[in-house]
Amino acid sequence: MKAGTLVSTLTLAGDKTTSPDTHVMMFAGETPCDENGHPLHRIINSASRQQIADEITVDFMFSSKPPAGYANYHEKICAYVAMLAGPAQKLDPDATPLTFRVATSSETDCVFEYMETASARAGIVIATAKLAIPNVAIIGLGGTGSYVLDLLAKTPIWEIHLYDGDRFLQHNAFRSPGAPSVEVLGEAPNKAIYLQSMYQNMRRGIVAHDVHITAGNVDELREMDFVFLCLDSGSARKLIVAQLERWGVSFIDVGMGIYESDGALGGLVRVTSSTPTQRRHVHDRDRIPFGDADDDNEYGQNIQIAELNALNATLAVIKFKKLLGFFADLEGEHNAIYEIDGNNVINEDRLGKAA
């Protein structure tokens, strides 16, 4: 007689379980049989070895659905345990599925304040684990930078460092995630500190730096594993890019150019990546602007375009996840431009093909 392991998805509401999202159960082990040695075909839906997490590989998928489904996880687990343990106990009355004590989690195991069940539910635990890098910095927390934070906060990055010396003012509320109250706006908090307080409900490891990056503190970025540049100042960007390249740190710079024509807005949204394996396009093709903002650029006038900020951030985080192997990256583009008029995305500077 041999042992196996039942594996199930888990759906939570806060720290409490909800009704199971599926009646399906997975199993790690050899083919389960009845007391006569015949496979339990009545519950075996399929047999396929699949790795669903670093230390969890399953061999079978079970399916046994009662007419009303399973009301809770206790009912679901007990039902499947009975189906497997019943035949075993006919052969050995002392056989029992109750072999381990309850396992507890530690704060050092995870950055989240509550269990991250989305990856397991989607079957992407292994892919998500690729995102658990030590340190990422976001430089600039205006519209795009704040949306970058919103997306990164849902990943297992251990520390997300926020750099911005500006205040979170009323116009920022219309191009950032969330819905700040009048009272919050009245306090005019620092952007980094305000956003840290907003996301610390969900996770640990968000570090606020209520300053701009200058020559005096740029060395703080030396230990970062990745940096997002979401700032308007071309001179500050030039300083940071030079140092990141010197230290071999990968980064993504975002930006957009918006114009007004006949009362409608048009323009471009840009995402430029730079890694130790490809840097030249940043300079040879002038992909990143190092001059300071043009006063005639409508974006520099704080036009409220949250959807473009969110899109810019989304394209940047998708590229970040490509670089870490979470998403497939067949082209290896290091510069992508979205055109508002025409809804086109132009991919350039493919890996190894920059001028």
C-alpha positions as CSV (number, residue, x, y, z in Angstrom):
1,M,0.0,0.0,0.0
2,K,1.4,3.4,-1.0
3,A,0.5,7.0,-0.1
4,G,-0.5,9.9,-2.4
5,T,-1.3,13.6,-2.0
6,L,-4.5,15.4,-2.8
7,V,-4.1,18.9,-4.3
8,S,-6.8,21.5,-4.7
9,T,-7.2,25.1,-5.7
10,L,-8.1,27.4,-2.8
11,T,-10.5,30.4,-3.0
12,L,-10.4,32.9,-0.1
13,A,-12.3,35.9,1.0
14,G,-9.8,37.6,3.2
15,D,-8.7,35.0,5.7
16,K,-11.7,32.7,5.2
17,T,-12.4,30.1,2.6
18,T,-15.3,30.5,0.3
19,S,-17.2,27.7,-1.6
20,P,-14.8,25.8,-3.8
21,D,-14.5,27.2,-7.3
22,T,-14.4,23.8,-8.8
23,H,-15.3,20.2,-7.9
24,V,-12.1,18.9,-9.6
25,M,-9.3,17.6,-7.4
26,M,-5.7,16.7,-8.4
27,F,-3.6,13.8,-7.1
28,A,0.1,13.2,-6.8
29,G,1.0,9.5,-6.7
30,E,0.6,6.2,-8.4
31,T,-2.8,5.1,-9.9
32,P,-5.4,4.9,-7.1
33,C,-7.1,1.5,-7.0
34,D,-10.0,-0.2,-5.3
35,E,-9.5,-3.1,-2.9
36,N,-9.3,-5.5,-5.9
37,G,-6.5,-3.6,-7.5
38,H,-8.7,-2.0,-10.2
39,P,-8.1,1.7,-11.0
40,L,-10.7,4.1,-9.7
41,H,-12.0,5.0,-13.1
42,R,-15.2,6.5,-11.5
43,I,-13.2,9.5,-10.3
44,I,-10.1,9.5,-12.5
45,N,-10.8,12.1,-15.2
46,S,-7.4,12.1,-16.8
47,A,-3.8,11.0,-16.2
48,S,-1.1,13.5,-17.0
49,R,2.0,14.4,-15.1
50,Q,2.0,18.2,-14.5
51,Q,4.2,20.4,-12.4
52,I,2.0,23.1,-10.9
53,A,4.6,24.6,-8.4
54,D,8.2,24.2,-7.6
55,E,7.7,21.3,-5.2
56,I,4.3,20.1,-6.4
57,T,3.9,17.7,-9.3
58,V,0.5,16.0,-9.9
59,D,-0.2,12.8,-11.9
60,F,-4.0,12.6,-12.0
61,M,-7.1,14.8,-12.2
62,F,-10.1,13.6,-10.3
63,S,-13.7,14.5,-11.0
64,S,-16.6,13.6,-8.7
65,K,-19.3,16.3,-8.5
66,P,-22.3,15.9,-6.2
67,P,-25.6,17.4,-7.6
68,A,-25.4,20.5,-5.5
69,G,-21.6,20.8,-5.7
70,Y,-19.4,21.1,-2.6
71,A,-20.6,23.6,0.0
72,N,-17.1,24.1,1.4
73,Y,-13.5,22.8,1.3
74,H,-14.0,20.5,4.3
75,E,-16.8,18.8,2.5
76,K,-14.8,18.5,-0.7
77,I,-11.6,17.2,0.8
78,C,-13.5,14.7,3.1
79,A,-15.4,13.4,0.1
80,Y,-12.3,12.7,-1.9
81,V,-10.4,11.3,1.1
82,A,-13.3,8.8,1.6
83,M,-13.2,7.7,-2.0
84,L,-9.5,6.9,-1.7
85,A,-9.3,5.7,1.9
86,G,-12.3,3.4,1.8
87,P,-10.7,0.8,-0.4
88,A,-7.4,1.1,1.5
89,Q,-9.0,0.5,4.9
90,K,-10.7,-2.6,3.6
91,L,-7.3,-4.1,3.1
92,D,-5.8,-2.5,6.2
93,P,-8.2,-1.2,8.9
94,D,-5.4,0.8,10.4
95,A,-4.7,2.8,7.3
96,T,-5.5,6.5,7.8
97,P,-5.2,9.7,5.8
98,L,-4.5,11.8,8.9
99,T,-0.8,11.7,8.8
100,F,0.4,15.3,9.2
101,R,-0.1,18.2,11.6
102,V,-1.6,21.4,10.3
103,A,1.0,23.6,8.6
104,T,1.3,27.3,9.4
105,S,2.7,30.1,7.3
106,S,5.3,32.6,8.3
107,E,5.6,36.3,7.3
108,T,9.0,35.5,5.8
109,D,7.4,33.1,3.4
110,C,5.5,35.7,1.4
111,V,5.3,39.5,0.8
112,F,1.5,39.6,0.9
113,E,-0.7,40.3,3.9
114,Y,-3.0,37.5,2.8
115,M,-2.5,34.4,0.7
116,E,-2.0,35.0,-3.0
117,T,-4.5,32.4,-4.5
118,A,-4.8,33.9,-8.0
119,S,-1.7,32.1,-9.4
120,A,-2.7,28.7,-8.1
121,R,-6.3,29.1,-9.4
122,A,-4.9,30.0,-12.8
123,G,-2.3,27.2,-12.8
124,I,0.6,29.7,-13.2
125,V,2.5,29.2,-9.9
126,I,5.8,28.3,-11.6
127,A,5.6,31.3,-13.9
128,T,4.7,33.7,-11.1
129,A,7.7,32.5,-9.1
130,K,10.0,34.0,-11.8
131,L,8.8,37.5,-10.7
132,A,10.1,37.1,-7.1
133,I,13.2,39.2,-7.5
134,P,14.7,41.1,-4.6
135,N,14.5,44.8,-5.5
136,V,12.7,47.0,-8.0
137,A,12.6,50.8,-8.1
138,I,10.0,53.1,-9.6
139,I,11.3,56.6,-10.3
140,G,8.5,59.1,-10.5
141,L,4.9,58.4,-9.3
142,G,2.8,60.5,-11.5
143,G,0.1,58.9,-13.6
144,T,2.2,56.2,-15.3
145,G,4.4,55.5,-12.3
146,S,1.5,55.0,-10.0
147,Y,-0.1,52.5,-12.4
148,V,3.2,50.7,-12.6
149,L,3.1,50.3,-8.8
150,D,-0.5,49.1,-9.0
151,L,0.5,46.3,-11.3
152,L,3.8,45.4,-9.5
153,A,2.1,45.3,-6.1
154,K,0.3,42.2,-7.2
155,T,3.6,40.3,-7.9
156,P,5.9,38.6,-5.4
157,I,8.8,41.2,-5.8
158,W,10.3,41.4,-2.3
159,E,10.8,45.1,-2.2
160,I,9.4,47.9,-4.4
161,H,11.2,51.2,-3.8
162,L,9.2,54.4,-4.6
163,Y,11.1,57.6,-5.4
164,D,9.2,60.9,-5.8
165,G,9.6,64.2,-3.9
166,D,6.4,65.8,-5.1
167,R,3.0,66.1,-3.4
168,F,-0.1,64.1,-4.3
169,L,-2.4,66.9,-5.4
170,Q,-5.9,67.1,-6.7
171,H,-5.0,66.7,-10.4
172,N,-3.1,63.5,-9.5
173,A,-6.3,61.9,-8.3
174,F,-7.6,61.9,-11.9
175,R,-4.7,60.0,-13.4
176,S,-3.8,57.6,-10.7
177,P,-5.3,54.3,-9.4
178,G,-7.8,54.5,-6.5
179,A,-10.1,57.2,-5.3
180,P,-8.6,59.4,-2.6
181,S,-10.9,61.4,-0.3
182,V,-11.2,65.1,-0.1
183,E,-9.5,64.9,3.3
184,V,-6.5,63.1,1.8
185,L,-6.2,65.6,-0.9
186,G,-6.4,68.4,1.6
187,E,-3.4,67.0,3.4
188,A,-1.3,67.1,0.2
189,P,0.8,64.1,1.2
190,N,4.0,63.1,-0.5
191,K,3.3,60.8,-3.4
192,A,5.6,58.0,-2.3
193,I,4.3,58.0,1.2
194,Y,0.7,58.2,0.2
195,L,1.0,55.3,-2.3
196,Q,2.9,53.2,0.2
197,S,0.1,53.6,2.7
198,M,-2.4,52.7,0.0
199,Y,-0.8,49.4,-1.0
200,Q,0.6,48.3,2.4
201,N,-2.9,47.0,3.1
202,M,-2.1,44.3,0.5
203,R,1.5,43.6,0.9
204,R,4.8,44.3,2.7
205,G,8.0,45.5,1.2
206,I,6.9,48.8,-0.3
207,V,9.6,51.3,0.6
208,A,8.8,55.0,0.3
209,H,11.6,57.6,-0.5
210,D,10.0,61.1,-0.5
211,V,12.8,62.6,-2.6
212,H,13.8,63.0,-6.2
213,I,16.8,61.1,-7.6
214,T,19.8,63.4,-7.9
215,A,23.5,63.1,-8.2
216,G,23.6,63.0,-4.4
217,N,21.5,59.9,-4.0
218,V,21.5,58.1,-7.3
219,D,23.9,55.5,-5.8
220,E,20.8,54.1,-4.0
221,L,19.8,52.5,-7.3
222,R,23.0,50.5,-7.6
223,E,21.6,47.5,-5.7
224,M,18.3,47.4,-7.6
225,D,17.6,44.4,-9.8
226,F,15.3,46.5,-12.1
227,V,14.3,50.1,-12.4
228,F,11.2,51.8,-14.0
229,L,11.9,55.4,-15.2
230,C,8.6,57.3,-15.1
231,L,9.8,60.9,-14.7
232,D,9.4,64.0,-16.8
233,S,12.9,65.6,-16.3
234,G,15.2,64.8,-19.1
235,S,18.3,65.8,-17.2
236,A,17.5,63.6,-14.3
237,R,16.7,60.7,-16.7
238,K,20.1,61.2,-18.4
239,L,21.9,61.0,-15.0
240,I,20.0,57.9,-13.9
241,V,20.4,56.1,-17.3
242,A,24.2,56.7,-17.3
243,Q,24.6,55.2,-13.8
244,L,22.3,52.2,-14.4
245,E,24.2,51.3,-17.6
246,R,27.5,51.6,-15.6
247,W,26.2,49.3,-12.9
248,G,24.6,46.8,-15.4
249,V,21.1,47.3,-14.1
250,S,18.2,46.7,-16.5
251,F,15.6,49.3,-16.8
252,I,12.5,50.5,-18.7
253,D,11.8,54.1,-19.6
254,V,8.2,55.2,-20.4
255,G,6.9,58.3,-22.0
256,M,4.3,59.7,-24.3
257,G,3.9,62.6,-26.7
258,I,0.4,64.0,-26.9
259,Y,-0.9,66.7,-29.3
260,E,-4.3,68.4,-29.8
261,S,-6.0,68.6,-33.2
262,D,-9.5,70.0,-33.7
263,G,-10.4,69.4,-30.1
264,A,-9.2,65.8,-30.0
265,L,-6.0,64.3,-28.6
266,G,-3.6,62.2,-30.6
267,G,-0.1,61.0,-30.1
268,L,2.1,58.1,-29.1
269,V,2.8,56.0,-26.0
270,R,6.4,54.7,-25.7
271,V,8.1,51.9,-23.8
272,T,11.9,51.5,-24.1
273,S,13.8,48.7,-22.5
274,S,17.5,48.6,-21.8
275,T,19.4,45.5,-20.6
276,P,23.1,44.6,-20.3
277,T,22.7,42.6,-23.6
278,Q,21.2,45.5,-25.5
279,R,22.0,49.2,-24.8
280,R,23.0,50.9,-28.0
281,H,19.5,51.7,-29.3
282,V,19.0,54.0,-26.4
283,H,21.7,56.3,-27.7
284,D,22.3,55.5,-31.4
285,R,18.6,55.8,-32.2
286,D,17.7,58.4,-29.5
287,R,14.9,56.3,-28.1
288,I,14.9,58.0,-24.8
289,P,14.6,61.8,-24.6
290,F,17.2,63.5,-22.4
291,G,16.1,67.1,-22.9
292,D,13.7,68.7,-20.5
293,A,10.0,68.9,-21.3
294,D,8.7,71.1,-24.1
295,D,6.3,73.7,-22.9
296,D,4.1,73.2,-26.0
297,N,3.6,69.5,-25.2
298,E,0.1,69.0,-23.9
299,Y,1.2,66.2,-21.7
300,G,3.5,68.5,-19.9
301,Q,0.4,70.7,-19.1
302,N,-1.1,67.9,-17.0
303,I,-4.0,66.9,-19.3
304,Q,-5.9,64.2,-17.5
305,I,-5.4,61.1,-19.6
306,A,-5.6,58.2,-17.1
307,E,-6.2,55.6,-19.7
308,L,-3.0,56.4,-21.5
309,N,-1.1,56.4,-18.2
310,A,-2.5,53.0,-17.4
311,L,-1.7,51.7,-20.9
312,N,1.8,53.0,-20.7
313,A,2.3,51.3,-17.4
314,T,0.7,48.1,-18.6
315,L,2.9,47.8,-21.7
316,A,6.0,48.5,-19.5
317,V,5.1,45.8,-16.9
318,I,4.3,43.3,-19.7
319,K,7.8,43.9,-21.1
320,F,9.3,43.6,-17.6
321,K,7.5,40.2,-17.2
322,K,8.8,39.2,-20.6
323,L,12.4,39.9,-19.6
324,L,11.9,37.7,-16.5
325,G,10.4,34.9,-18.6
326,F,6.8,35.2,-17.3
327,F,5.5,36.0,-20.8
328,A,6.7,34.6,-24.0
329,D,8.9,37.1,-25.9
330,L,9.5,35.9,-29.5
331,E,10.6,39.2,-31.0
332,G,12.7,40.6,-28.1
333,E,11.7,44.2,-29.0
334,H,13.4,46.9,-26.9
335,N,11.3,49.8,-28.1
336,A,7.5,49.7,-28.5
337,I,5.3,52.6,-29.6
338,Y,1.5,52.6,-29.4
339,E,-0.3,55.0,-31.8
340,I,-3.6,56.3,-30.5
341,D,-4.9,57.0,-34.0
342,G,-5.0,53.6,-35.7
343,N,-4.5,51.6,-32.5
344,N,-1.2,50.3,-33.7
345,V,1.8,49.0,-31.8
346,I,5.2,49.3,-33.5
347,N,7.9,47.0,-32.2
348,E,11.5,48.0,-32.9
349,D,15.1,47.4,-31.7
350,R,14.8,43.6,-31.6
351,L,17.4,41.8,-29.5
352,G,20.7,41.7,-31.2
353,K,19.5,43.9,-34.1
354,A,19.9,47.4,-32.9
355,A,22.0,49.8,-34.9
